[in-house]
Amino acid sequence: MDDGMQEVYRAAESASRVALASPVYFGSLTGGLLDIMSRFQRYFKEGRNGVLPRVGPQKSGAVILTAGGSGGCGAENAERQARIFMKLLNVAEPVFITSYQTDTVSAIEDREAVGKAAELREKWLAEILR
């Protein structure tokens, strides 16, 4: 299929950093993001003997998740989904930035999450400017 995903594949193969961001709905990443992740199925056929193939060179990565409710509303499943996709994209250990109480505190007011995001921004900017 020749559509806009060809550009996404090329970007994923050549990227040095990947950021994945999603609200958590019903314990899962958003349907739209899962649709995009499913389009990377083409890379799974390259895997052999149960070994997950990798897309492009080793990358730095971050996963940013938000959810309302107590305990992130089953966000463990969304984290697992994100880890699988990041592994496919050749991100060994993504940084997780989470704000799981957005029903009571907006993500922008979550000091821990905002602080982690600022630290990551500074780190990535320093790497880019080297």
Buried (B, 14 or more C-beta within 10 A) or exposed (E): EEEEBEEEBEEBBEBEBBBBBBBBEEBBBBEEBBEBBEEBEEBEEEEEEEEEBBBBEEBBBBBBBBBBBEEBBBBEBBBEBBBEBBBBBBBEEBBBBBBBBBEEBEBEEBEEBBEBBEEBEEBBEEEEEE
